[in-house]
Structures are given as structure tokens and as C-alpha cells.
Amino acid sequence: MIVETPHGEFEVNDITRKQRREHYGKVKMVHSMDDEDITKTEKMHSLVDEFTLLAFSSEEEADKKLEGLSALEEDTVLTTIILAYMGLSSGNSTGD
């Protein structure tokens, strides 16, 4: 699967419907959390780490594909990949 991001196109692993459903609840929960919730950032980073492994299979492969990106650019790429996997748009990240 190819995901277009503001920082280029990234080829990521396809996921199954079952994998998408397993992760959808986590994505919806994190994105619907109140911004003042002090655990939101930690949960978002954990979610991004999970999707990084889904997308690239290993930390080593992720490092290769994301090489040269700043931390902010990497977050943008990974968030875009999450939204693509879930079939969501950036303006509606909970699917509601």
C-alpha cells in the first residue's frame, strides 16, 4: 500500500480487515481524548509505535524509510499512515 504524505510517498505493509478492526478502537479512543488529559500524548506515542511496526515490520526498516526526517516530520508521516490504514481523513480522525 502506498501512502502519500506531506513528506513523500511511503510504501507500507497492507493490513487485514481484522487488524484494522483491532486497532480502530485504540485510534478512536486516543483521538477522542480531551487534550487536557495528561495521558493523551503517552497513549498517542504508544499507538504510533504500534502502527510503525505494522507499517514497516521492524524498527530497523522504519529507521531506513524515515531516515532524514525530523521528529515532527516523522510524526506527520506516521499519523498520515494511521489515518490511511483506518480509512479516516485528517479532519475527522474518530470516524464519527
Phi, psi and omega in degrees: 000135178257130178245123177272129180232169175298347183244025177114177178267141180232129174274123181235161178296144170288152173238157180276165175302319180298315178298319179299315180295320180298324183268341183301316180299321179294316180298313181298318181298313182294315183290339180266358179293147176295136182300335180280350179293118185293345179270353185300314182298316179298316180292323178295318178295321177297318178297316178298319178299318178299313182290331176299316179290323175298315186289319190242358176077328181206161177296323181297316179294320177299316179302318179296313185288330183261004182304136177091351179272145173287169179300319180294317178296319178298316178300319179297315179299311184293323176295320178296321178295316178302311181298322178295317178299321183275350182073030182252160174257159183294337178277349182218076188275004176252349180082001179275000000 
